Amino acid sequence: MVPWWITARASLVGERRKAFDALVLLIAWTTWKEHNRRTFDNIARSEDELFLAAREEALELVAAGFSKLAGIFSQ
């Protein structure tokens, strides 16, 4: 794991730690998809659009039953 991640999650317990881990992975996944979009499709989203895309993906995960993000992202 990345040192900052270990340090940041050490202060959290239980469900908050799981939610934090899920959020970090969601941001990494969204960033990776944006990298691919820019590299292969030559299309770039603004920071606001990228945030909204991450939020939408989080809401879809929550709707599919991934409850760890429910406390962070709600409709």
HTML snippet that shows the backbone in 3Dmol.js (N, CA, C, O; Angstrom):
<script src="https://3Dmol.org/build/3Dmol-min.js"></script>
<div id="view" style="width:600px;height:400px;position:relative"></div>
<script>
const pdb = `
ATOM      1  N   MET A   1       0.825  -1.187   0.000  1.00  0.00           N
ATOM      2  CA  MET A   1       0.000   0.000   0.000  1.00  0.00           C
ATOM      3  C   MET A   1       0.872   1.254   0.000  1.00  0.00           C
ATOM      4  O   MET A   1       2.043   1.237   0.379  1.00  0.00           O
ATOM      5  N   VAL A   2       0.263   2.301  -0.428  1.00  0.00           N
ATOM      6  CA  VAL A   2       0.939   3.588  -0.455  1.00  0.00           C
ATOM      7  C   VAL A   2       1.033   4.132   0.977  1.00  0.00           C
ATOM      8  O   VAL A   2       0.054   4.063   1.720  1.00  0.00           O
ATOM      9  N   PRO A   3       2.192   4.668   1.377  1.00  0.00           N
ATOM     10  CA  PRO A   3       2.342   5.141   2.770  1.00  0.00           C
ATOM     11  C   PRO A   3       1.286   6.138   3.230  1.00  0.00           C
ATOM     12  O   PRO A   3       0.822   6.033   4.365  1.00  0.00           O
ATOM     13  N   TRP A   4       0.884   7.104   2.402  1.00  0.00           N
ATOM     14  CA  TRP A   4      -0.120   8.082   2.844  1.00  0.00           C
ATOM     15  C   TRP A   4      -1.450   7.400   3.111  1.00  0.00           C
ATOM     16  O   TRP A   4      -2.195   7.811   4.001  1.00  0.00           O
ATOM     17  N   TRP A   5      -1.753   6.352   2.336  1.00  0.00           N
ATOM     18  CA  TRP A   5      -3.009   5.633   2.508  1.00  0.00           C
ATOM     19  C   TRP A   5      -3.012   4.917   3.858  1.00  0.00           C
ATOM     20  O   TRP A   5      -4.000   4.954   4.590  1.00  0.00           O
ATOM     21  N   ILE A   6      -1.904   4.273   4.172  1.00  0.00           N
ATOM     22  CA  ILE A   6      -1.789   3.564   5.449  1.00  0.00           C
ATOM     23  C   ILE A   6      -1.925   4.551   6.608  1.00  0.00           C
ATOM     24  O   ILE A   6      -2.629   4.279   7.581  1.00  0.00           O
ATOM     25  N   THR A   7      -1.260   5.683   6.503  1.00  0.00           N
ATOM     26  CA  THR A   7      -1.315   6.692   7.558  1.00  0.00           C
ATOM     27  C   THR A   7      -2.726   7.254   7.711  1.00  0.00           C
ATOM     28  O   THR A   7      -3.226   7.386   8.827  1.00  0.00           O
ATOM     29  N   ALA A   8      -3.362   7.581   6.594  1.00  0.00           N
ATOM     30  CA  ALA A   8      -4.701   8.176   6.632  1.00  0.00           C
ATOM     31  C   ALA A   8      -5.734   7.202   7.189  1.00  0.00           C
ATOM     32  O   ALA A   8      -6.592   7.596   7.979  1.00  0.00           O
ATOM     33  N   ARG A   9      -5.660   5.944   6.788  1.00  0.00           N
ATOM     34  CA  ARG A   9      -6.678   4.987   7.226  1.00  0.00           C
ATOM     35  C   ARG A   9      -6.453   4.513   8.658  1.00  0.00           C
ATOM     36  O   ARG A   9      -7.367   3.964   9.274  1.00  0.00           O
ATOM     37  N   ALA A  10      -5.240   4.716   9.201  1.00  0.00           N
ATOM     38  CA  ALA A  10      -4.942   4.271  10.565  1.00  0.00           C
ATOM     39  C   ALA A  10      -5.798   4.989  11.611  1.00  0.00           C
ATOM     40  O   ALA A  10      -6.059   4.449  12.686  1.00  0.00           O
ATOM     41  N   SER A  11      -6.229   6.196  11.290  1.00  0.00           N
ATOM     42  CA  SER A  11      -7.036   6.947  12.262  1.00  0.00           C
ATOM     43  C   SER A  11      -8.521   6.606  12.182  1.00  0.00           C
ATOM     44  O   SER A  11      -9.323   7.117  12.964  1.00  0.00           O
ATOM     45  N   LEU A  12      -8.881   5.751  11.244  1.00  0.00           N
ATOM     46  CA  LEU A  12     -10.282   5.376  11.072  1.00  0.00           C
ATOM     47  C   LEU A  12     -10.519   3.957  11.576  1.00  0.00           C
ATOM     48  O   LEU A  12      -9.596   3.145  11.637  1.00  0.00           O
ATOM     49  N   VAL A  13     -11.753   3.674  11.933  1.00  0.00           N
ATOM     50  CA  VAL A  13     -12.087   2.330  12.409  1.00  0.00           C
ATOM     51  C   VAL A  13     -13.322   1.812  11.694  1.00  0.00           C
ATOM     52  O   VAL A  13     -14.140   2.579  11.185  1.00  0.00           O
ATOM     53  N   GLY A  14     -13.435   0.514  11.670  1.00  0.00           N
ATOM     54  CA  GLY A  14     -14.630  -0.166  11.191  1.00  0.00           C
ATOM     55  C   GLY A  14     -15.116   0.264   9.824  1.00  0.00           C
ATOM     56  O   GLY A  14     -14.371   0.266   8.844  1.00  0.00           O
ATOM     57  N   GLU A  15     -16.391   0.629   9.786  1.00  0.00           N
ATOM     58  CA  GLU A  15     -17.038   0.989   8.528  1.00  0.00           C
ATOM     59  C   GLU A  15     -16.429   2.234   7.896  1.00  0.00           C
ATOM     60  O   GLU A  15     -16.389   2.352   6.671  1.00  0.00           O
ATOM     61  N   ARG A  16     -15.954   3.161   8.721  1.00  0.00           N
ATOM     62  CA  ARG A  16     -15.323   4.374   8.161  1.00  0.00           C
ATOM     63  C   ARG A  16     -14.053   4.014   7.398  1.00  0.00           C
ATOM     64  O   ARG A  16     -13.773   4.600   6.352  1.00  0.00           O
ATOM     65  N   ARG A  17     -13.286   3.060   7.908  1.00  0.00           N
ATOM     66  CA  ARG A  17     -12.074   2.621   7.218  1.00  0.00           C
ATOM     67  C   ARG A  17     -12.436   1.959   5.897  1.00  0.00           C
ATOM     68  O   ARG A  17     -11.786   2.206   4.881  1.00  0.00           O
ATOM     69  N   LYS A  18     -13.455   1.131   5.901  1.00  0.00           N
ATOM     70  CA  LYS A  18     -13.891   0.461   4.671  1.00  0.00           C
ATOM     71  C   LYS A  18     -14.393   1.480   3.654  1.00  0.00           C
ATOM     72  O   LYS A  18     -14.109   1.365   2.461  1.00  0.00           O
ATOM     73  N   ALA A  19     -15.136   2.477   4.125  1.00  0.00           N
ATOM     74  CA  ALA A  19     -15.638   3.521   3.231  1.00  0.00           C
ATOM     75  C   ALA A  19     -14.487   4.336   2.656  1.00  0.00           C
ATOM     76  O   ALA A  19     -14.499   4.680   1.475  1.00  0.00           O
ATOM     77  N   PHE A  20     -13.492   4.645   3.485  1.00  0.00           N
ATOM     78  CA  PHE A  20     -12.327   5.382   3.012  1.00  0.00           C
ATOM     79  C   PHE A  20     -11.584   4.592   1.942  1.00  0.00           C
ATOM     80  O   PHE A  20     -11.220   5.143   0.903  1.00  0.00           O
ATOM     81  N   ASP A  21     -11.357   3.304   2.191  1.00  0.00           N
ATOM     82  CA  ASP A  21     -10.690   2.456   1.204  1.00  0.00           C
ATOM     83  C   ASP A  21     -11.464   2.424  -0.110  1.00  0.00           C
ATOM     84  O   ASP A  21     -10.880   2.521  -1.189  1.00  0.00           O
ATOM     85  N   ALA A  22     -12.782   2.287  -0.009  1.00  0.00           N
ATOM     86  CA  ALA A  22     -13.619   2.252  -1.216  1.00  0.00           C
ATOM     87  C   ALA A  22     -13.531   3.576  -1.963  1.00  0.00           C
ATOM     88  O   ALA A  22     -13.479   3.591  -3.192  1.00  0.00           O
ATOM     89  N   LEU A  23     -13.514   4.676  -1.238  1.00  0.00           N
ATOM     90  CA  LEU A  23     -13.427   5.997  -1.868  1.00  0.00           C
ATOM     91  C   LEU A  23     -12.084   6.172  -2.584  1.00  0.00           C
ATOM     92  O   LEU A  23     -12.048   6.671  -3.708  1.00  0.00           O
ATOM     93  N   VAL A  24     -10.999   5.772  -1.956  1.00  0.00           N
ATOM     94  CA  VAL A  24      -9.683   5.883  -2.585  1.00  0.00           C
ATOM     95  C   VAL A  24      -9.638   5.048  -3.868  1.00  0.00           C
ATOM     96  O   VAL A  24      -9.128   5.505  -4.891  1.00  0.00           O
ATOM     97  N   LEU A  25     -10.164   3.839  -3.811  1.00  0.00           N
ATOM     98  CA  LEU A  25     -10.179   2.985  -5.001  1.00  0.00           C
ATOM     99  C   LEU A  25     -11.073   3.561  -6.094  1.00  0.00           C
ATOM    100  O   LEU A  25     -10.743   3.475  -7.277  1.00  0.00           O
ATOM    101  N   LEU A  26     -12.194   4.142  -5.707  1.00  0.00           N
ATOM    102  CA  LEU A  26     -13.079   4.771  -6.683  1.00  0.00           C
ATOM    103  C   LEU A  26     -12.380   5.936  -7.380  1.00  0.00           C
ATOM    104  O   LEU A  26     -12.492   6.086  -8.597  1.00  0.00           O
ATOM    105  N   ILE A  27     -11.668   6.750  -6.630  1.00  0.00           N
ATOM    106  CA  ILE A  27     -10.955   7.882  -7.218  1.00  0.00           C
ATOM    107  C   ILE A  27      -9.852   7.384  -8.149  1.00  0.00           C
ATOM    108  O   ILE A  27      -9.661   7.931  -9.235  1.00  0.00           O
ATOM    109  N   ALA A  28      -9.132   6.358  -7.730  1.00  0.00           N
ATOM    110  CA  ALA A  28      -8.082   5.795  -8.586  1.00  0.00           C
ATOM    111  C   ALA A  28      -8.672   5.242  -9.875  1.00  0.00           C
ATOM    112  O   ALA A  28      -8.117   5.455 -10.952  1.00  0.00           O
ATOM    113  N   TRP A  29      -9.799   4.529  -9.775  1.00  0.00           N
ATOM    114  CA  TRP A  29     -10.449   3.947 -10.950  1.00  0.00           C
ATOM    115  C   TRP A  29     -10.951   5.039 -11.896  1.00  0.00           C
ATOM    116  O   TRP A  29     -10.775   4.938 -13.110  1.00  0.00           O
ATOM    117  N   THR A  30     -11.569   6.071 -11.345  1.00  0.00           N
ATOM    118  CA  THR A  30     -12.073   7.175 -12.162  1.00  0.00           C
ATOM    119  C   THR A  30     -10.924   7.905 -12.852  1.00  0.00           C
ATOM    120  O   THR A  30     -11.030   8.286 -14.018  1.00  0.00           O
ATOM    121  N   THR A  31      -9.835   8.095 -12.127  1.00  0.00           N
ATOM    122  CA  THR A  31      -8.659   8.751 -12.704  1.00  0.00           C
ATOM    123  C   THR A  31      -8.060   7.915 -13.822  1.00  0.00           C
ATOM    124  O   THR A  31      -7.662   8.451 -14.856  1.00  0.00           O
ATOM    125  N   TRP A  32      -7.994   6.603 -13.621  1.00  0.00           N
ATOM    126  CA  TRP A  32      -7.461   5.708 -14.649  1.00  0.00           C
ATOM    127  C   TRP A  32      -8.328   5.747 -15.915  1.00  0.00           C
ATOM    128  O   TRP A  32      -7.807   5.791 -17.030  1.00  0.00           O
ATOM    129  N   LYS A  33      -9.643   5.731 -15.735  1.00  0.00           N
ATOM    130  CA  LYS A  33     -10.532   5.790 -16.899  1.00  0.00           C
ATOM    131  C   LYS A  33     -10.391   7.124 -17.625  1.00  0.00           C
ATOM    132  O   LYS A  33     -10.459   7.171 -18.853  1.00  0.00           O
ATOM    133  N   GLU A  34     -10.196   8.203 -16.880  1.00  0.00           N
ATOM    134  CA  GLU A  34      -9.991   9.509 -17.511  1.00  0.00           C
ATOM    135  C   GLU A  34      -8.667   9.535 -18.265  1.00  0.00           C
ATOM    136  O   GLU A  34      -8.584  10.090 -19.360  1.00  0.00           O
ATOM    137  N   HIS A  35      -7.645   8.942 -17.688  1.00  0.00           N
ATOM    138  CA  HIS A  35      -6.353   8.829 -18.387  1.00  0.00           C
ATOM    139  C   HIS A  35      -6.533   8.127 -19.724  1.00  0.00           C
ATOM    140  O   HIS A  35      -6.034   8.591 -20.749  1.00  0.00           O
ATOM    141  N   ASN A  36      -7.247   7.012 -19.711  1.00  0.00           N
ATOM    142  CA  ASN A  36      -7.482   6.266 -20.959  1.00  0.00           C
ATOM    143  C   ASN A  36      -8.305   7.086 -21.950  1.00  0.00           C
ATOM    144  O   ASN A  36      -8.028   7.060 -23.149  1.00  0.00           O
ATOM    145  N   ARG A  37      -9.299   7.802 -21.473  1.00  0.00           N
ATOM    146  CA  ARG A  37     -10.131   8.637 -22.346  1.00  0.00           C
ATOM    147  C   ARG A  37      -9.258   9.692 -23.027  1.00  0.00           C
ATOM    148  O   ARG A  37      -9.379   9.925 -24.229  1.00  0.00           O
ATOM    149  N   ARG A  38      -8.385  10.320 -22.256  1.00  0.00           N
ATOM    150  CA  ARG A  38      -7.513  11.360 -22.824  1.00  0.00           C
ATOM    151  C   ARG A  38      -6.490  10.761 -23.782  1.00  0.00           C
ATOM    152  O   ARG A  38      -6.199  11.347 -24.825  1.00  0.00           O
ATOM    153  N   THR A  39      -5.944   9.602 -23.437  1.00  0.00           N
ATOM    154  CA  THR A  39      -4.903   8.979 -24.247  1.00  0.00           C
ATOM    155  C   THR A  39      -5.446   8.400 -25.541  1.00  0.00           C
ATOM    156  O   THR A  39      -4.879   8.634 -26.609  1.00  0.00           O
ATOM    157  N   PHE A  40      -6.533   7.651 -25.462  1.00  0.00           N
ATOM    158  CA  PHE A  40      -7.007   6.902 -26.618  1.00  0.00           C
ATOM    159  C   PHE A  40      -8.114   7.600 -27.399  1.00  0.00           C
ATOM    160  O   PHE A  40      -8.236   7.400 -28.608  1.00  0.00           O
ATOM    161  N   ASP A  41      -8.920   8.416 -26.727  1.00  0.00           N
ATOM    162  CA  ASP A  41     -10.035   9.075 -27.403  1.00  0.00           C
ATOM    163  C   ASP A  41      -9.802  10.564 -27.626  1.00  0.00           C
ATOM    164  O   ASP A  41     -10.584  11.228 -28.305  1.00  0.00           O
ATOM    165  N   ASN A  42      -8.727  11.079 -27.053  1.00  0.00           N
ATOM    166  CA  ASN A  42      -8.392  12.499 -27.164  1.00  0.00           C
ATOM    167  C   ASN A  42      -9.542  13.395 -26.669  1.00  0.00           C
ATOM    168  O   ASN A  42      -9.834  14.440 -27.249  1.00  0.00           O
ATOM    169  N   ILE A  43     -10.179  12.948 -25.581  1.00  0.00           N
ATOM    170  CA  ILE A  43     -11.290  13.683 -24.968  1.00  0.00           C
ATOM    171  C   ILE A  43     -10.931  13.909 -23.499  1.00  0.00           C
ATOM    172  O   ILE A  43     -10.559  12.975 -22.790  1.00  0.00           O
ATOM    173  N   ALA A  44     -11.045  15.146 -23.060  1.00  0.00           N
ATOM    174  CA  ALA A  44     -10.724  15.462 -21.670  1.00  0.00           C
ATOM    175  C   ALA A  44     -11.939  16.077 -20.985  1.00  0.00           C
ATOM    176  O   ALA A  44     -12.616  16.940 -21.543  1.00  0.00           O
ATOM    177  N   ARG A  45     -12.200  15.618 -19.773  1.00  0.00           N
ATOM    178  CA  ARG A  45     -13.261  16.201 -18.960  1.00  0.00           C
ATOM    179  C   ARG A  45     -12.667  17.281 -18.074  1.00  0.00           C
ATOM    180  O   ARG A  45     -11.481  17.252 -17.745  1.00  0.00           O
ATOM    181  N   SER A  46     -13.503  18.232 -17.693  1.00  0.00           N
ATOM    182  CA  SER A  46     -13.075  19.238 -16.722  1.00  0.00           C
ATOM    183  C   SER A  46     -13.045  18.579 -15.342  1.00  0.00           C
ATOM    184  O   SER A  46     -13.528  17.460 -15.171  1.00  0.00           O
ATOM    185  N   GLU A  47     -12.482  19.273 -14.374  1.00  0.00           N
ATOM    186  CA  GLU A  47     -12.443  18.748 -13.008  1.00  0.00           C
ATOM    187  C   GLU A  47     -13.854  18.535 -12.466  1.00  0.00           C
ATOM    188  O   GLU A  47     -14.119  17.542 -11.789  1.00  0.00           O
ATOM    189  N   ASP A  48     -14.751  19.462 -12.761  1.00  0.00           N
ATOM    190  CA  ASP A  48     -16.137  19.322 -12.304  1.00  0.00           C
ATOM    191  C   ASP A  48     -16.804  18.110 -12.945  1.00  0.00           C
ATOM    192  O   ASP A  48     -17.510  17.359 -12.273  1.00  0.00           O
ATOM    193  N   GLU A  49     -16.582  17.920 -14.236  1.00  0.00           N
ATOM    194  CA  GLU A  49     -17.158  16.767 -14.935  1.00  0.00           C
ATOM    195  C   GLU A  49     -16.601  15.457 -14.380  1.00  0.00           C
ATOM    196  O   GLU A  49     -17.322  14.468 -14.251  1.00  0.00           O
ATOM    197  N   LEU A  50     -15.320  15.465 -14.059  1.00  0.00           N
ATOM    198  CA  LEU A  50     -14.685  14.274 -13.510  1.00  0.00           C
ATOM    199  C   LEU A  50     -15.261  13.945 -12.131  1.00  0.00           C
ATOM    200  O   LEU A  50     -15.510  12.779 -11.825  1.00  0.00           O
ATOM    201  N   PHE A  51     -15.470  14.960 -11.307  1.00  0.00           N
ATOM    202  CA  PHE A  51     -16.084  14.748 -10.003  1.00  0.00           C
ATOM    203  C   PHE A  51     -17.496  14.175 -10.164  1.00  0.00           C
ATOM    204  O   PHE A  51     -17.866  13.225  -9.474  1.00  0.00           O
ATOM    205  N   LEU A  52     -18.273  14.750 -11.068  1.00  0.00           N
ATOM    206  CA  LEU A  52     -19.637  14.260 -11.287  1.00  0.00           C
ATOM    207  C   LEU A  52     -19.642  12.821 -11.796  1.00  0.00           C
ATOM    208  O   LEU A  52     -20.511  12.033 -11.422  1.00  0.00           O
ATOM    209  N   ALA A  53     -18.674  12.475 -12.649  1.00  0.00           N
ATOM    210  CA  ALA A  53     -18.573  11.097 -13.147  1.00  0.00           C
ATOM    211  C   ALA A  53     -18.251  10.142 -12.004  1.00  0.00           C
ATOM    212  O   ALA A  53     -18.812   9.048 -11.934  1.00  0.00           O
ATOM    213  N   ALA A  54     -17.352  10.547 -11.107  1.00  0.00           N
ATOM    214  CA  ALA A  54     -17.011   9.706  -9.957  1.00  0.00           C
ATOM    215  C   ALA A  54     -18.217   9.550  -9.038  1.00  0.00           C
ATOM    216  O   ALA A  54     -18.480   8.463  -8.523  1.00  0.00           O
ATOM    217  N   ARG A  55     -18.941  10.636  -8.837  1.00  0.00           N
ATOM    218  CA  ARG A  55     -20.136  10.580  -7.993  1.00  0.00           C
ATOM    219  C   ARG A  55     -21.188   9.657  -8.601  1.00  0.00           C
ATOM    220  O   ARG A  55     -21.799   8.854  -7.896  1.00  0.00           O
ATOM    221  N   GLU A  56     -21.395   9.773  -9.902  1.00  0.00           N
ATOM    222  CA  GLU A  56     -22.364   8.915 -10.584  1.00  0.00           C
ATOM    223  C   GLU A  56     -21.978   7.443 -10.459  1.00  0.00           C
ATOM    224  O   GLU A  56     -22.830   6.592 -10.205  1.00  0.00           O
ATOM    225  N   GLU A  57     -20.698   7.148 -10.638  1.00  0.00           N
ATOM    226  CA  GLU A  57     -20.247   5.766 -10.493  1.00  0.00           C
ATOM    227  C   GLU A  57     -20.446   5.276  -9.066  1.00  0.00           C
ATOM    228  O   GLU A  57     -20.826   4.125  -8.854  1.00  0.00           O
ATOM    229  N   ALA A  58     -20.194   6.135  -8.087  1.00  0.00           N
ATOM    230  CA  ALA A  58     -20.408   5.766  -6.694  1.00  0.00           C
ATOM    231  C   ALA A  58     -21.879   5.467  -6.432  1.00  0.00           C
ATOM    232  O   ALA A  58     -22.204   4.491  -5.756  1.00  0.00           O
ATOM    233  N   LEU A  59     -22.766   6.298  -6.960  1.00  0.00           N
ATOM    234  CA  LEU A  59     -24.202   6.060  -6.778  1.00  0.00           C
ATOM    235  C   LEU A  59     -24.644   4.754  -7.430  1.00  0.00           C
ATOM    236  O   LEU A  59     -25.500   4.046  -6.901  1.00  0.00           O
ATOM    237  N   GLU A  60     -24.058   4.444  -8.575  1.00  0.00           N
ATOM    238  CA  GLU A  60     -24.371   3.169  -9.234  1.00  0.00           C
ATOM    239  C   GLU A  60     -23.894   1.992  -8.390  1.00  0.00           C
ATOM    240  O   GLU A  60     -24.589   0.982  -8.282  1.00  0.00           O
ATOM    241  N   LEU A  61     -22.718   2.118  -7.796  1.00  0.00           N
ATOM    242  CA  LEU A  61     -22.210   1.055  -6.929  1.00  0.00           C
ATOM    243  C   LEU A  61     -23.095   0.887  -5.700  1.00  0.00           C
ATOM    244  O   LEU A  61     -23.379  -0.238  -5.289  1.00  0.00           O
ATOM    245  N   VAL A  62     -23.533   1.999  -5.113  1.00  0.00           N
ATOM    246  CA  VAL A  62     -24.423   1.933  -3.953  1.00  0.00           C
ATOM    247  C   VAL A  62     -25.743   1.264  -4.347  1.00  0.00           C
ATOM    248  O   VAL A  62     -26.254   0.417  -3.613  1.00  0.00           O
ATOM    249  N   ALA A  63     -26.292   1.641  -5.500  1.00  0.00           N
ATOM    250  CA  ALA A  63     -27.549   1.045  -5.972  1.00  0.00           C
ATOM    251  C   ALA A  63     -27.401  -0.451  -6.233  1.00  0.00           C
ATOM    252  O   ALA A  63     -28.362  -1.209  -6.097  1.00  0.00           O
ATOM    253  N   ALA A  64     -26.194  -0.871  -6.607  1.00  0.00           N
ATOM    254  CA  ALA A  64     -25.944  -2.284  -6.874  1.00  0.00           C
ATOM    255  C   ALA A  64     -25.664  -3.073  -5.599  1.00  0.00           C
ATOM    256  O   ALA A  64     -25.451  -4.284  -5.647  1.00  0.00           O
ATOM    257  N   GLY A  65     -25.664  -2.372  -4.441  1.00  0.00           N
ATOM    258  CA  GLY A  65     -25.503  -3.064  -3.179  1.00  0.00           C
ATOM    259  C   GLY A  65     -24.169  -2.853  -2.488  1.00  0.00           C
ATOM    260  O   GLY A  65     -23.922  -3.452  -1.442  1.00  0.00           O
ATOM    261  N   PHE A  66     -23.306  -2.022  -3.042  1.00  0.00           N
ATOM    262  CA  PHE A  66     -22.018  -1.751  -2.411  1.00  0.00           C
ATOM    263  C   PHE A  66     -22.220  -0.687  -1.351  1.00  0.00           C
ATOM    264  O   PHE A  66     -22.046   0.505  -1.607  1.00  0.00           O
ATOM    265  N   SER A  67     -22.584  -1.123  -0.176  1.00  0.00           N
ATOM    266  CA  SER A  67     -23.044  -0.225   0.878  1.00  0.00           C
ATOM    267  C   SER A  67     -21.941   0.624   1.514  1.00  0.00           C
ATOM    268  O   SER A  67     -22.240   1.610   2.188  1.00  0.00           O
ATOM    269  N   LYS A  68     -20.688   0.263   1.313  1.00  0.00           N
ATOM    270  CA  LYS A  68     -19.604   1.009   1.971  1.00  0.00           C
ATOM    271  C   LYS A  68     -19.572   2.470   1.567  1.00  0.00           C
ATOM    272  O   LYS A  68     -19.185   3.324   2.365  1.00  0.00           O
ATOM    273  N   LEU A  69     -19.976   2.772   0.336  1.00  0.00           N
ATOM    274  CA  LEU A  69     -19.974   4.150  -0.152  1.00  0.00           C
ATOM    275  C   LEU A  69     -21.258   4.902   0.173  1.00  0.00           C
ATOM    276  O   LEU A  69     -21.340   6.110  -0.052  1.00  0.00           O
ATOM    277  N   ALA A  70     -22.248   4.214   0.693  1.00  0.00           N
ATOM    278  CA  ALA A  70     -23.550   4.836   0.935  1.00  0.00           C
ATOM    279  C   ALA A  70     -23.453   5.999   1.914  1.00  0.00           C
ATOM    280  O   ALA A  70     -24.180   6.982   1.764  1.00  0.00           O
ATOM    281  N   GLY A  71     -22.584   5.917   2.905  1.00  0.00           N
ATOM    282  CA  GLY A  71     -22.449   6.989   3.872  1.00  0.00           C
ATOM    283  C   GLY A  71     -21.769   8.223   3.319  1.00  0.00           C
ATOM    284  O   GLY A  71     -21.903   9.314   3.873  1.00  0.00           O
ATOM    285  N   ILE A  72     -21.037   8.054   2.223  1.00  0.00           N
ATOM    286  CA  ILE A  72     -20.322   9.175   1.614  1.00  0.00           C
ATOM    287  C   ILE A  72     -21.140   9.792   0.500  1.00  0.00           C
ATOM    288  O   ILE A  72     -21.255  11.013   0.399  1.00  0.00           O
ATOM    289  N   PHE A  73     -21.710   8.934  -0.340  1.00  0.00           N
ATOM    290  CA  PHE A  73     -22.480   9.395  -1.495  1.00  0.00           C
ATOM    291  C   PHE A  73     -23.919   8.975  -1.332  1.00  0.00           C
ATOM    292  O   PHE A  73     -24.218   7.787  -1.216  1.00  0.00           O
ATOM    293  N   SER A  74     -24.811   9.944  -1.324  1.00  0.00           N
ATOM    294  CA  SER A  74     -26.235   9.643  -1.299  1.00  0.00           C
ATOM    295  C   SER A  74     -26.927  10.557  -2.292  1.00  0.00           C
ATOM    296  O   SER A  74     -26.403  11.611  -2.653  1.00  0.00           O
ATOM    297  N   GLN A  75     -28.077  10.156  -2.719  1.00  0.00           N
ATOM    298  CA  GLN A  75     -28.779  10.918  -3.751  1.00  0.00           C
ATOM    299  C   GLN A  75     -29.502  12.105  -3.190  1.00  0.00           C
ATOM    300  O   GLN A  75     -30.142  12.847  -3.936  1.00  0.00           O
TER     301      GLN A  75
END
`;
const viewer = $3Dmol.createViewer("view");
viewer.addModel(pdb, "pdb");
viewer.setStyle({}, {cartoon: {color: "spectrum"}});
viewer.zoomTo();
viewer.render();
</script>
